[in-house]
Amino acid sequence: MIDVIIKNARIPQGDESVLTNILVKDEKITGFLDDISMIQAKEVIDANGNLTLPGCIDSHTHLMYQGFPHRENFLSGTAAAATGGVTTIIDMPCCSVPSVRSVEQLETKLSICGPQAVVDYAMWGGVTGEDVREGWMHNVKEQADYGVVAFKVYMTPSVPTYPRVTDPEMFECFKAVAKTGLPIGIHAENFAMCDFYVNRFREEGRLDGPAWAEARMELAEKVAIELGISFAEASGARLHIVHMSTGIGAKLVKEAKIKGINVTSESCPHYLTLNYQEAMSKYGPLAKIAPPLRTKKDNEEHWKGINDGSIDFIATDHAPYEIESEKAKEGMNIWTSFPGIPGVETMVPVIVSEGYNKGRISLSKLVDILSTNAAKHYGLYPKKGALNIGSDADFTILDLEKEWTIDPKTMVSMCGYTPLEGMKLKGKVYKTVVRGNLVYQDEEEGILNKLENYDVVFNNPEELTSEQYKVSYRKQHPEVVVDHIKNIKGIMVKPGFGKFTKRVQIMKLDKKITY
């Protein structure tokens, strides 16, 4: 007796695929069979011949429920992930009250957010300039021992609870994280450059959307990456450039890899498909992110970077804000609106449509950049990111032929906007399976419309709420959150199904550059 059979699954084998049936026992892959006529199973999930990838991973999310429950909560965020074929998210430590910079703070976050999750989740650890100044660096090793997958530092300000680092403070962080063997991810924008030109453009009266991208120019990212590479070389730390936006950034990473320096990078779907001139002219603050959108040339250089190994995998920097109070409040402009967009729901379909289906990337590259490489880089492999016997039975099942259009009005993410609005895609998530359990099924009603006991699921303590929440639209209209959750379709498991996944090993990606 087998627990589950994933029937008629077309699984990748290099750049080809084969049709098989996947056997699942105790939430793990236990075998593959062509003929299942003699096998009994408690449940059968039919993939209907669709491409079945090892569960996709979004390794860069900001689900800001703790302290900011008017933004994206862990239920809507992980439901959006499941809808987008993401079986595991890795959440950032910065956007919560308090931020996560110790084991105690991490456990607080897990206790508040865990009861909401419908997919699995791992966690980044945190380290800031304040930790260096106050002598709190012992927290780095303690978080690593607890099972976080990496550490995040900001060269530019994020939120008040997560101070940015000065250059020497960042070097101290590099040295401390290097001792753990884990990656250190940097938000690579030079603070002085960004601050100076943002203020200059504001004083000149620029209020157009593109002004944001032109003020936070390519050079600000370039010099930040160069500094990070120098620090990695000097400290031996594993530098990771998060949400890299520029083509020159990919070239710098490539050069560093050739030299043998421990540097990796990620791009995001918006840096592969959108340019600032068009998107920020059309959507203004709704397309405002940091680093900003770049040019069409940068788009193409990122596709090249994916193929030559300069860019190791795709993530989203999913960080949606409330339109009414933080993006388009009366009196706000391109400088005062909050920088962040959603992405976890659209990452897989965009890469499938614009990458694989358009011939920009191969099937093996698709698997690497959406699943395997992030799992290896963050020490989750082979528990996650693999179709191996003994791996978690996580699967992203894709209908490669289905055509559809991104519409923020029907998206699961709670924010209600995306600069990808109107993008026509070919390829959609058919089913999402986590540990052998059907979590999402396209065109099904799901169970969230029957959910009760919202006061149990949404339990952010009053003393941990932010000033932004106190003046938010959803604080005054909590029914909006409940109604949004009830309208989410296709989710087949209850909140709290998702499990916290600790790092299982320390593993480095090969420095492969293709010429």
Disulfide bonds with the S-S distance in Angstrom:
none
